[in-house]
Amino acid sequence: MKVFTTDKIRNIVLLGHSGAGKTSLVESMAYLSGLTNRAGKVEDGNTISDYDASEIKRKLSIQTSIIPILWEDCKLNILDTPGSIDFVGEVEEALTAADAAIIVVSGKDGVGVGTRLAWEKCEKYHLPRMFFVTGMDIDEVSYKQVILDLQELYGKRIAPFHLPVRENGEFIGYVNVIQQRAKRWKEDGTVEKMDVPDYSMEYLETYREALMESVAETSEEFMDRYFNGEEFSDDEIRQALRVNVSEGSIVPVLMGSNTLNRGMYTLMVDMVKYLPGPDKRECAGINATSNDVFEANYDFSKAKSAYVFKTIVDPFVGKYSLIKVNSGVIKTDDVLYNQHKDTEEKIGKLYVLCGSKAEEVKELHAGDIGALSKLSKVTTTDSLSTKANPILYIRTGIPTPYTCMRYKPLNKGDEEKAAAGLAKLAQEDLTIKVKNDGENHQTLLYGISEQHLDVVVDKLKEKYKVEIELSRPKIAYKETIRGKCDVEYKYKKQSGGHGQYGHVKMTFEPLGDTEKNFEFSQTVVGGAVPKNYFPAVEKGLEEGCKKGPLAAYPVVGIKANLYDGSYHAVDSSEMAFKTAAIQCLKKGILEAKPVLLEPVSELKVLIPDDKTGDVMGDLNKRHGKVTGMNPVEGQKTEIVCEIPDSELFGYGTTLRSLTGGEGTFSYEFLSYQQAPGDIQEKEIEHRKSKLEEDE
């Protein structure tokens, strides 16, 4: 592939609801541009975007793919992102590399949750955007309704550039609002002029008038001419609209049919015409040596620097680090410095990815997107530059995964293989986390949702030939006491030769601090228990706290005092007093009103205002205790509540169902609190076998 200069590059991310038609739109553009000789279909599993086995199996996008499309004299780097919120990490990574966005809306399904979420992402990253309405070949699709719904949400910013033309229920052409002309598609895919249909005239006048108002507002000269009734030339309109679109004050709406390959020609023309290239965008980092701001601004003449926005790990090909060049020109065999890791690496070959295929290039100019291979130390969100000018860019904020499952390899001996495979998948997907929970003897796998974790299981099997099973995680319950007691235990054993003898009298009471297992003191007088056995008693308490007598969970919050006992001059030993202390602790706990403690987290749920009642009702069922409700911009509410960790399992799926996918949640550990009686009884019964093992 030839080298493109910064002004000839457009980095455009496709956003929108799952099933809106993003991937088939890419196929249509690739076909019309000559990149492919036939348009693939998601149903057939032969698209250039969805090439992963899991994507083909599920018939949906799981990871972001990059398709460089050559159009006119420009390169359109299309970042095709997953529409499902299960893979939101992929979307965040793509957004950091994009300079503009196309929000794809299904004409059949209309404006939905995915549309609104895509808009919010564009607002967050300050991205200029367009809407593209798919499915216009379906007769019952109402383009007018989509426009009205968008205008209701986003006001006068919404500006249709095209109107559909239909004859006998067939999508046969379009009206260009700016030019006030209509065109009909011919059999060979080209267009011919036609008269604007009468039914389009009213909307054409309304929408064009709104566009002309926007054009007039770009300068005082234009405003004067507008009020004097003067017409603007096509070039003046385009130039003004380019400014409007870049600023976000105008959001064009275009439309077409992916299946008929209609509307993509004008879409690609308008991408080049109205969406800004990297040379019109700002980008800044920090010079790690001087701490000065480095205004990169995709300037090819400045010191070279790049940002690693994504990683692809292939068990056969190796690792690709996907970069966006923020300044300078990166060339084959350049040596790049990674300030984060304090390492220099020779980059070797440079690539441009097209779906699963990699094509070598000699250099990448500022603003372009490419890939570096086999950089062992480089990870996603790292910054690359030269050692003479070490530049750091702000790392992408990757969503924290809160859905958790316990995992085990299906085959014995696959533990290391599974861990290695998951580590590689976690390099690709930063929303995958693995945590070893030694206290409960389990390994936990975290992801965005249950479907996300199912995909991880599939990928592990497909790529690394290891199978794991997921199950509900164990809850880290603990045991403590609510009362006081005075107990003694005498350990006496005789079996030939020296015997064993240890005798302790102890009091137990609540410590008032469940972050400590126990606190030990002694008030022995008269040498009833010699001082040299005190450490053995403390060790016994320490060991006894590992598994409590109630349900074999760790013991916390115990205040223990050794006040009396006895010893035998010959048979007493550290082991005997340690054993006596263990048994005394067990006996004492059972006599001092033992209770089970459960972990409780502070849960924060962000939802649309109209979903508050449903979500509150569900939290009540989950024994959630609401502690706050905070209004949030965008007609949303944040609910804050305390909730047992046992009730968090499956919460993400329920919240998505209740809010249509618009609700998000986060939580963090708050404290241990006494478990309700029914939970306590259930756990004690469930853990009987654990207690019997110890006996």
PyMOL commands that set and color helices and strands:
alter all, ss='L'
color gray80, all
select helices_A, chain A and resi 6-8+22-33+53-58+85-97+113-125+143-157+198-216+220-227+234-247+264-274+278-280+415-428+438-440+450-464+531-544+574-591+609-621+645-647+651-659+677-686+688-694
alter helices_A, ss='H'
color red, helices_A
select strands_A, chain A and resi 9-15+65-71+74-80+100-106+129-134+158-160+162-167+170-176+181-185+191-194+251-255+284-287+293-295+305-314+318-327+329-331+335-338+343-346+350-354+357-361+363-365+369-373+383-384+391-392+403-409+433-437+442-447+468-471+478-481+485-493+500-510+518-522+558-566+594-608+625-632+636-644+664-674
alter strands_A, ss='S'
color yellow, strands_A
deselect
rebuild
show_as cartoon
